[in-house]
Amino acid sequence: MPKIRVLVVDDHTIVRDGICSLLGLTPDIEVIGEAANGKEALEALKKLMPDVVLMDLAMPIMGGLEATRQITKEFPRIKVLALTQYDDREYVFPIIEAGAHGFISKMAASSELTSSIRSVYHGDSFLSPSVAKLLVENYQQEASTVRSRDPYEQLTDREREILKLLAEGYATREIASMLTVSPKTVEGHKTSLMAKLDIHSRTDLVKYALRKGIITI
């Protein structure tokens, strides 16, 4: 079985040496080259054509972010695995958007590093636990923002219940009897929900309920 060919890119010699020594003990991984910055990495790629580039982000001359963008464009077959001590939004999201297939912290265990290289080589993505948590939190925040923009999310449970019944064609008195409340209470909820949804007629309310999937024909 052929070994996974890796190019190690980091501006600190001692870090590169440590990574190379570690990977040298791994039977299925071979370090075929090193680079001290993004510019050197791009030059090395043309000659070595590795399977995976282990890419530091903060480097002089050309950082890992710009180098990753160029690798993704010029060498789409090559997988980039970002390796950095930073795992906050400022670094994580840009490098993923640039095309990196994985993101691992320099604080990770050696077994995690080798696993991440294997994962991206085989076409999977790899995120260290702290980065995965960050992405989940970001998704939850975006989902919450979307929900807050939807007027339907502003309705109370009772208003949603009455909206459905109104859309199904029930009259105010019928709804009041079904919910064991007064017609005046139903009218109050009706006025409130229509104001929140910016709906001004029963016909528009039915159309809204159909679009929303609250009722079906």
JOSULPE-V43885 format. One record per pair of residues at least 12 apart in sequence whose C-alpha atoms are under 10 Angstrom apart, sorted by the first residue. I is the first residue (numbers start at 1). GAP is how many residues later the second one is. D is the distance in Angstrom with one decimal. If there is no record, write none. Layout:
i=I gap=GAP d=D
i=I gap=GAP d=D
//
This chain:
i=1 gap=27 d=8.0
i=2 gap=26 d=7.4
i=2 gap=27 d=8.8
i=2 gap=28 d=9.5
i=3 gap=23 d=9.6
i=3 gap=24 d=7.6
i=3 gap=25 d=4.7
i=3 gap=26 d=5.1
i=3 gap=27 d=6.0
i=3 gap=28 d=9.5
i=3 gap=48 d=9.4
i=4 gap=23 d=9.5
i=4 gap=24 d=6.1
i=4 gap=25 d=4.6
i=4 gap=26 d=5.9
i=4 gap=27 d=8.3
i=4 gap=28 d=9.5
i=4 gap=46 d=8.0
i=4 gap=47 d=6.2
i=4 gap=48 d=7.4
i=4 gap=113 d=8.2
i=4 gap=114 d=7.7
i=4 gap=117 d=7.3
i=4 gap=118 d=9.8
i=5 gap=23 d=8.9
i=5 gap=24 d=6.2
i=5 gap=25 d=5.1
i=5 gap=26 d=5.9
i=5 gap=27 d=6.1
i=5 gap=28 d=8.9
i=5 gap=43 d=9.0
i=5 gap=44 d=8.4
i=5 gap=45 d=5.0
i=5 gap=46 d=5.1
i=5 gap=47 d=6.4
i=5 gap=48 d=8.7
i=5 gap=112 d=9.8
i=5 gap=116 d=9.3
i=6 gap=14 d=9.5
i=6 gap=17 d=9.1
i=6 gap=23 d=7.2
i=6 gap=24 d=6.0
i=6 gap=25 d=4.7
i=6 gap=26 d=5.8
i=6 gap=27 d=7.1
i=6 gap=28 d=8.8
i=6 gap=42 d=9.4
i=6 gap=43 d=9.1
i=6 gap=44 d=5.5
i=6 gap=45 d=6.0
i=6 gap=46 d=4.9
i=6 gap=47 d=5.7
i=6 gap=48 d=7.0
i=6 gap=72 d=9.9
i=6 gap=73 d=9.6
i=6 gap=74 d=9.8
i=6 gap=111 d=8.5
i=6 gap=115 d=9.7
i=7 gap=13 d=9.5
i=7 gap=23 d=8.8
i=7 gap=24 d=6.0
i=7 gap=25 d=5.9
i=7 gap=26 d=4.9
i=7 gap=27 d=5.6
i=7 gap=28 d=7.6
i=7 gap=34 d=7.9
i=7 gap=37 d=8.4
i=7 gap=38 d=8.1
i=7 gap=41 d=8.4
i=7 gap=42 d=8.7
i=7 gap=43 d=6.1
i=7 gap=44 d=8.1
i=7 gap=45 d=6.4
i=7 gap=46 d=4.8
i=7 gap=47 d=6.1
i=7 gap=48 d=8.3
i=7 gap=73 d=9.6
i=8 gap=12 d=7.6
i=8 gap=23 d=7.1
i=8 gap=24 d=8.3
i=8 gap=25 d=6.4
i=8 gap=26 d=4.8
i=8 gap=27 d=6.4
i=8 gap=28 d=8.6
i=8 gap=29 d=9.9
i=8 gap=33 d=8.4
i=8 gap=42 d=9.9
i=8 gap=44 d=8.7
i=8 gap=45 d=6.1
i=8 gap=46 d=4.9
i=8 gap=47 d=6.6
i=8 gap=48 d=8.4
i=8 gap=73 d=9.9
i=8 gap=75 d=9.7
i=9 gap=24 d=8.6
i=9 gap=25 d=5.7
i=9 gap=26 d=4.7
i=9 gap=27 d=5.7
i=9 gap=28 d=6.3
i=9 gap=29 d=7.4
i=9 gap=31 d=8.5
i=9 gap=32 d=6.6
i=9 gap=44 d=7.2
i=9 gap=45 d=5.9
i=9 gap=46 d=5.0
i=9 gap=47 d=5.9
i=9 gap=48 d=9.0
i=9 gap=50 d=9.2
i=9 gap=55 d=8.4
i=9 gap=73 d=9.6
i=9 gap=74 d=9.0
i=10 gap=24 d=8.0
i=10 gap=25 d=6.4
i=10 gap=26 d=5.0
i=10 gap=27 d=6.3
i=10 gap=28 d=8.7
i=10 gap=31 d=9.5
i=10 gap=44 d=8.3
i=10 gap=45 d=6.7
i=10 gap=46 d=5.1
i=10 gap=47 d=8.1
i=10 gap=48 d=8.4
i=10 gap=49 d=7.1
i=10 gap=50 d=9.8
i=10 gap=53 d=9.6
i=10 gap=54 d=8.9
i=10 gap=73 d=8.8
i=10 gap=74 d=9.3
i=11 gap=23 d=9.8
i=11 gap=24 d=7.5
i=11 gap=25 d=4.2
i=11 gap=26 d=5.8
i=11 gap=27 d=9.3
i=11 gap=45 d=7.8
i=11 gap=46 d=9.4
i=11 gap=47 d=8.2
i=11 gap=48 d=5.8
i=11 gap=49 d=7.4
i=11 gap=52 d=9.6
i=12 gap=23 d=9.8
i=12 gap=24 d=7.1
i=12 gap=25 d=9.6
i=12 gap=44 d=9.6
i=12 gap=47 d=8.9
i=13 gap=21 d=9.6
i=13 gap=22 d=9.4
i=13 gap=23 d=7.7
i=15 gap=91 d=9.4
i=16 gap=18 d=7.4
i=16 gap=19 d=8.6
i=16 gap=20 d=8.6
i=17 gap=17 d=9.3
i=19 gap=12 d=9.2
i=19 gap=35 d=9.6
i=19 gap=87 d=10.0
i=19 gap=91 d=8.9
i=19 gap=94 d=9.2
i=20 gap=12 d=9.5
i=20 gap=13 d=9.2
i=20 gap=14 d=8.7
i=22 gap=88 d=7.4
i=22 gap=89 d=9.7
i=22 gap=91 d=9.4
i=22 gap=92 d=9.0
i=23 gap=87 d=8.8
i=23 gap=90 d=8.9
i=23 gap=91 d=7.3
i=26 gap=85 d=9.8
i=26 gap=88 d=7.8
i=28 gap=86 d=9.5
i=28 gap=90 d=8.9
i=29 gap=85 d=8.1
i=29 gap=88 d=8.5
i=29 gap=89 d=8.5
i=30 gap=20 d=9.6
i=31 gap=19 d=8.8
i=31 gap=21 d=9.6
i=31 gap=22 d=9.8
i=31 gap=23 d=10.0
i=32 gap=12 d=9.9
i=32 gap=16 d=7.3
i=32 gap=17 d=9.3
i=32 gap=18 d=7.3
i=32 gap=19 d=9.9
i=33 gap=12 d=9.1
i=33 gap=14 d=10.0
i=33 gap=15 d=7.5
i=33 gap=16 d=9.9
i=33 gap=17 d=8.5
i=33 gap=20 d=9.7
i=34 gap=19 d=9.6
i=34 gap=20 d=9.5
i=35 gap=20 d=9.4
i=36 gap=19 d=9.9
i=36 gap=20 d=9.2
i=36 gap=23 d=7.6
i=36 gap=24 d=8.4
i=36 gap=25 d=9.4
i=36 gap=26 d=9.5
i=36 gap=27 d=9.9
i=37 gap=18 d=8.9
i=37 gap=19 d=8.2
i=37 gap=20 d=8.9
i=37 gap=21 d=8.8
i=37 gap=22 d=5.6
i=37 gap=23 d=6.3
i=37 gap=24 d=6.6
i=37 gap=25 d=5.8
i=37 gap=26 d=6.4
i=37 gap=27 d=7.4
i=37 gap=30 d=8.5
i=38 gap=17 d=8.3
i=38 gap=18 d=8.7
i=38 gap=19 d=8.8
i=38 gap=20 d=9.7
i=38 gap=21 d=7.4
i=38 gap=22 d=8.2
i=38 gap=23 d=7.3
i=38 gap=24 d=4.7
i=38 gap=25 d=5.5
i=38 gap=26 d=5.7
i=38 gap=27 d=8.4
i=38 gap=28 d=7.4
i=38 gap=29 d=4.9
i=38 gap=30 d=8.1
i=38 gap=32 d=9.5
i=38 gap=33 d=9.7
i=39 gap=20 d=10.0
i=39 gap=21 d=9.3
i=39 gap=22 d=7.0
i=39 gap=23 d=5.6
i=39 gap=24 d=8.2
i=39 gap=25 d=9.3
i=39 gap=27 d=9.4
i=39 gap=28 d=7.1
i=40 gap=21 d=9.3
i=40 gap=22 d=8.6
i=40 gap=27 d=9.5
i=41 gap=12 d=8.5
i=41 gap=14 d=8.8
i=41 gap=21 d=9.4
i=41 gap=23 d=9.3
i=41 gap=26 d=7.7
i=41 gap=27 d=9.8
i=41 gap=30 d=9.3
i=42 gap=20 d=9.9
i=42 gap=25 d=7.1
i=42 gap=26 d=9.3
i=42 gap=28 d=8.1
i=42 gap=29 d=7.3
i=42 gap=32 d=9.5
i=42 gap=33 d=9.6
i=45 gap=26 d=8.7
i=45 gap=30 d=8.5
i=45 gap=33 d=9.1
i=46 gap=28 d=9.9
i=46 gap=29 d=9.0
i=49 gap=26 d=8.7
i=49 gap=28 d=9.4
i=49 gap=29 d=7.6
i=50 gap=27 d=9.5
i=50 gap=28 d=6.8
i=50 gap=29 d=8.6
i=51 gap=26 d=7.7
i=51 gap=27 d=5.3
i=51 gap=28 d=6.3
i=51 gap=29 d=8.8
i=51 gap=66 d=9.5
i=51 gap=69 d=9.3
i=51 gap=70 d=6.6
i=51 gap=71 d=9.8
i=52 gap=25 d=9.2
i=52 gap=26 d=5.8
i=52 gap=27 d=4.7
i=52 gap=28 d=5.8
i=52 gap=29 d=7.0
i=52 gap=49 d=9.6
i=52 gap=65 d=7.1
i=52 gap=66 d=9.1
i=52 gap=68 d=7.6
i=52 gap=69 d=6.4
i=53 gap=15 d=9.2
i=53 gap=18 d=9.4
i=53 gap=25 d=7.3
i=53 gap=26 d=6.2
i=53 gap=27 d=4.8
i=53 gap=28 d=6.0
i=53 gap=29 d=8.2
i=53 gap=30 d=9.7
i=53 gap=47 d=9.6
i=53 gap=64 d=8.9
i=53 gap=67 d=10.0
i=53 gap=68 d=9.9
i=54 gap=25 d=8.7
i=54 gap=26 d=6.2
i=54 gap=27 d=5.0
i=54 gap=28 d=6.0
i=54 gap=29 d=6.3
i=54 gap=30 d=9.8
i=54 gap=48 d=9.5
i=54 gap=49 d=9.6
i=54 gap=50 d=9.6
i=54 gap=59 d=9.7
i=54 gap=62 d=10.0
i=54 gap=63 d=8.1
i=55 gap=12 d=8.7
i=55 gap=13 d=8.0
i=55 gap=25 d=6.7
i=55 gap=26 d=5.9
i=55 gap=27 d=4.7
i=55 gap=28 d=5.5
i=55 gap=29 d=8.0
i=55 gap=45 d=9.2
i=55 gap=48 d=9.3
i=55 gap=49 d=9.9
i=56 gap=25 d=8.7
i=56 gap=26 d=5.9
i=56 gap=27 d=5.0
i=56 gap=28 d=5.5
i=56 gap=29 d=8.8
i=56 gap=48 d=10.0
i=56 gap=49 d=10.0
i=56 gap=50 d=9.3
i=57 gap=25 d=7.0
i=57 gap=26 d=7.1
i=57 gap=27 d=6.2
i=57 gap=28 d=8.9
i=57 gap=29 d=8.7
i=57 gap=34 d=8.1
i=57 gap=38 d=8.5
i=58 gap=25 d=9.9
i=58 gap=26 d=7.9
i=58 gap=27 d=9.3
i=58 gap=28 d=9.2
i=58 gap=33 d=9.5
i=64 gap=16 d=9.8
i=64 gap=18 d=7.8
i=64 gap=19 d=9.3
i=64 gap=20 d=9.7
i=64 gap=31 d=8.2
i=64 gap=34 d=10.0
i=64 gap=36 d=10.0
i=65 gap=17 d=8.9
i=65 gap=26 d=8.6
i=65 gap=29 d=7.3
i=65 gap=30 d=5.7
i=65 gap=31 d=9.2
i=65 gap=32 d=9.6
i=65 gap=33 d=6.9
i=65 gap=34 d=9.3
i=65 gap=35 d=8.9
i=66 gap=28 d=9.9
i=66 gap=29 d=8.8
i=66 gap=32 d=8.0
i=67 gap=13 d=9.8
i=67 gap=28 d=10.0
i=67 gap=31 d=9.2
i=68 gap=12 d=6.9
i=68 gap=13 d=9.3
i=68 gap=14 d=8.8
i=68 gap=27 d=7.4
i=68 gap=28 d=9.4
i=68 gap=29 d=9.8
i=68 gap=30 d=6.2
i=68 gap=31 d=6.7
i=68 gap=32 d=6.7
i=69 gap=25 d=9.9
i=69 gap=26 d=8.3
i=69 gap=27 d=9.9
i=69 gap=28 d=8.8
i=69 gap=29 d=5.0
i=69 gap=30 d=6.6
i=69 gap=31 d=8.4
i=70 gap=28 d=8.7
i=70 gap=29 d=9.5
i=71 gap=27 d=9.3
i=71 gap=28 d=8.6
i=71 gap=29 d=9.4
i=72 gap=26 d=7.4
i=72 gap=27 d=5.9
i=72 gap=28 d=7.9
i=73 gap=25 d=9.5
i=73 gap=26 d=8.9
i=76 gap=23 d=9.1
i=77 gap=44 d=9.9
i=78 gap=22 d=9.9
i=78 gap=23 d=9.7
i=78 gap=42 d=9.6
i=78 gap=43 d=8.5
i=79 gap=20 d=8.7
i=79 gap=21 d=7.1
i=79 gap=22 d=6.2
i=79 gap=23 d=8.6
i=79 gap=38 d=9.1
i=79 gap=41 d=6.4
i=79 gap=42 d=6.6
i=79 gap=43 d=9.4
i=79 gap=44 d=8.2
i=79 gap=45 d=9.9
i=79 gap=46 d=9.8
i=80 gap=15 d=9.7
i=80 gap=16 d=9.8
i=80 gap=18 d=9.9
i=80 gap=19 d=7.6
i=80 gap=20 d=4.9
i=80 gap=21 d=5.6
i=80 gap=22 d=6.9
i=80 gap=23 d=8.9
i=80 gap=37 d=9.2
i=80 gap=40 d=7.8
i=80 gap=41 d=9.1
i=81 gap=14 d=9.6
i=81 gap=15 d=9.7
i=81 gap=18 d=9.6
i=81 gap=19 d=5.9
i=81 gap=20 d=5.8
i=81 gap=21 d=4.7
i=81 gap=22 d=5.8
i=81 gap=23 d=7.4
i=81 gap=32 d=9.8
i=81 gap=35 d=7.8
i=81 gap=36 d=7.2
i=81 gap=38 d=9.8
i=81 gap=39 d=7.3
i=81 gap=40 d=9.5
i=81 gap=44 d=9.1
i=81 gap=45 d=8.2
i=81 gap=46 d=9.5
i=82 gap=13 d=7.6
i=82 gap=14 d=8.8
i=82 gap=18 d=6.6
i=82 gap=19 d=8.0
i=82 gap=20 d=6.0
i=82 gap=21 d=4.6
i=82 gap=22 d=6.1
i=82 gap=23 d=8.3
i=82 gap=24 d=9.7
i=82 gap=44 d=9.8
i=82 gap=45 d=9.6
i=83 gap=19 d=8.6
i=83 gap=20 d=6.1
i=83 gap=21 d=5.1
i=83 gap=22 d=5.7
i=83 gap=23 d=6.1
i=83 gap=24 d=9.5
i=83 gap=25 d=9.6
i=83 gap=30 d=9.0
i=84 gap=19 d=7.9
i=84 gap=20 d=6.7
i=84 gap=21 d=5.2
i=84 gap=22 d=5.3
i=84 gap=23 d=8.5
i=84 gap=24 d=9.9
i=85 gap=19 d=8.5
i=85 gap=20 d=5.4
i=85 gap=21 d=5.1
i=85 gap=22 d=6.9
i=85 gap=23 d=9.5
i=86 gap=18 d=9.3
i=86 gap=19 d=7.1
i=86 gap=20 d=8.4
i=86 gap=21 d=9.8
i=86 gap=45 d=9.7
i=87 gap=16 d=8.5
i=87 gap=17 d=8.4
i=87 gap=18 d=7.0
i=87 gap=19 d=9.8
i=87 gap=41 d=9.1
i=87 gap=43 d=7.1
i=87 gap=44 d=6.1
i=87 gap=45 d=9.9
i=87 gap=47 d=8.4
i=88 gap=42 d=8.9
i=88 gap=43 d=7.7
i=88 gap=46 d=7.6
i=89 gap=42 d=8.8
i=89 gap=45 d=7.5
i=89 gap=46 d=8.7
i=89 gap=49 d=9.0
i=91 gap=12 d=9.9
i=92 gap=12 d=9.9
i=92 gap=35 d=9.9
i=92 gap=39 d=7.2
i=92 gap=40 d=10.0
i=92 gap=42 d=8.7
i=92 gap=43 d=8.8
i=93 gap=38 d=9.5
i=93 gap=41 d=9.6
i=93 gap=42 d=8.4
i=93 gap=45 d=10.0
i=100 gap=20 d=9.4
i=100 gap=25 d=8.8
i=100 gap=26 d=9.7
i=101 gap=15 d=9.6
i=101 gap=16 d=9.8
i=101 gap=18 d=9.1
i=101 gap=19 d=6.0
i=101 gap=20 d=9.1
i=101 gap=22 d=8.2
i=101 gap=23 d=7.5
i=101 gap=24 d=5.2
i=101 gap=25 d=6.7
i=101 gap=26 d=8.7
i=102 gap=14 d=7.3
i=102 gap=15 d=8.6
i=102 gap=17 d=8.6
i=102 gap=18 d=6.7
i=102 gap=22 d=8.5
i=102 gap=23 d=5.3
i=102 gap=24 d=4.4
i=102 gap=25 d=5.5
i=102 gap=26 d=8.3
i=102 gap=29 d=9.8
i=103 gap=13 d=8.4
i=103 gap=22 d=8.6
i=103 gap=23 d=6.3
i=103 gap=24 d=5.0
i=103 gap=25 d=6.3
i=103 gap=26 d=9.8
i=103 gap=27 d=9.9
i=103 gap=28 d=7.3
i=103 gap=29 d=9.2
i=104 gap=12 d=7.5
i=104 gap=13 d=9.8
i=104 gap=22 d=7.6
i=104 gap=23 d=6.1
i=104 gap=24 d=5.0
i=104 gap=25 d=8.6
i=104 gap=26 d=9.0
i=104 gap=27 d=7.9
i=105 gap=22 d=9.0
i=105 gap=23 d=6.6
i=105 gap=24 d=9.2
i=105 gap=25 d=8.5
i=105 gap=26 d=8.6
i=107 gap=21 d=10.0
i=108 gap=20 d=7.8
i=108 gap=21 d=9.6
i=112 gap=14 d=9.8
i=112 gap=16 d=8.3
i=113 gap=13 d=10.0
i=113 gap=15 d=9.5
i=116 gap=12 d=8.6
i=150 gap=46 d=10.0
i=150 gap=47 d=9.0
i=151 gap=42 d=9.2
i=151 gap=44 d=9.8
i=151 gap=45 d=6.2
i=151 gap=46 d=5.6
i=151 gap=47 d=8.6
i=152 gap=41 d=8.6
i=152 gap=44 d=7.8
i=152 gap=45 d=6.8
i=152 gap=60 d=9.1
i=153 gap=43 d=9.7
i=153 gap=44 d=9.9
i=154 gap=39 d=8.8
i=154 gap=42 d=7.3
i=154 gap=43 d=8.8
i=155 gap=34 d=9.6
i=155 gap=37 d=8.6
i=155 gap=38 d=6.4
i=155 gap=39 d=9.7
i=155 gap=41 d=7.4
i=155 gap=42 d=8.6
i=156 gap=33 d=9.2
i=156 gap=36 d=9.8
i=156 gap=37 d=8.5
i=158 gap=21 d=9.5
i=158 gap=28 d=9.4
i=158 gap=31 d=7.7
i=158 gap=32 d=9.9
i=158 gap=35 d=9.7
i=159 gap=27 d=8.9
i=159 gap=29 d=9.6
i=159 gap=30 d=5.8
i=159 gap=31 d=7.1
i=159 gap=32 d=9.6
i=159 gap=33 d=7.9
i=159 gap=34 d=6.0
i=159 gap=35 d=9.4
i=160 gap=29 d=9.3
i=160 gap=30 d=9.7
i=160 gap=33 d=7.9
i=160 gap=54 d=9.1
i=161 gap=14 d=9.7
i=161 gap=18 d=9.4
i=161 gap=28 d=9.8
i=161 gap=53 d=9.9
i=162 gap=13 d=7.3
i=162 gap=14 d=9.4
i=162 gap=17 d=9.0
i=162 gap=24 d=7.4
i=162 gap=25 d=9.6
i=162 gap=27 d=7.4
i=162 gap=28 d=7.1
i=162 gap=31 d=8.8
i=163 gap=26 d=8.8
i=163 gap=27 d=7.3
i=163 gap=30 d=7.4
i=163 gap=31 d=8.6
i=163 gap=42 d=7.8
i=163 gap=43 d=8.8
i=163 gap=45 d=9.8
i=163 gap=46 d=7.8
i=163 gap=51 d=8.7
i=163 gap=52 d=9.9
i=164 gap=41 d=9.4
i=164 gap=42 d=8.7
i=164 gap=45 d=7.2
i=164 gap=46 d=9.9
i=164 gap=50 d=6.4
i=164 gap=51 d=6.9
i=165 gap=13 d=9.7
i=165 gap=41 d=10.0
i=165 gap=49 d=9.8
i=165 gap=50 d=9.2
i=166 gap=24 d=8.5
i=166 gap=36 d=7.9
i=166 gap=39 d=8.1
i=166 gap=40 d=7.8
i=166 gap=43 d=9.5
i=167 gap=35 d=7.6
i=167 gap=36 d=8.5
i=167 gap=37 d=9.4
i=167 gap=38 d=6.4
i=167 gap=39 d=4.7
i=167 gap=40 d=8.3
i=167 gap=41 d=8.7
i=167 gap=42 d=6.4
i=167 gap=43 d=8.4
i=167 gap=47 d=8.5
i=167 gap=48 d=7.2
i=167 gap=49 d=9.9
i=168 gap=38 d=7.7
i=168 gap=41 d=9.0
i=168 gap=46 d=9.5
i=168 gap=47 d=7.1
i=168 gap=48 d=9.1
i=168 gap=49 d=9.6
i=169 gap=33 d=9.2
i=169 gap=37 d=8.6
i=171 gap=12 d=9.6
i=171 gap=15 d=9.9
i=172 gap=12 d=8.6
i=172 gap=13 d=9.5
i=172 gap=14 d=6.4
i=172 gap=15 d=7.0
i=172 gap=18 d=9.0
i=173 gap=13 d=8.2
i=173 gap=14 d=9.5
i=174 gap=12 d=9.9
i=175 gap=12 d=9.9
i=193 gap=12 d=9.9
//
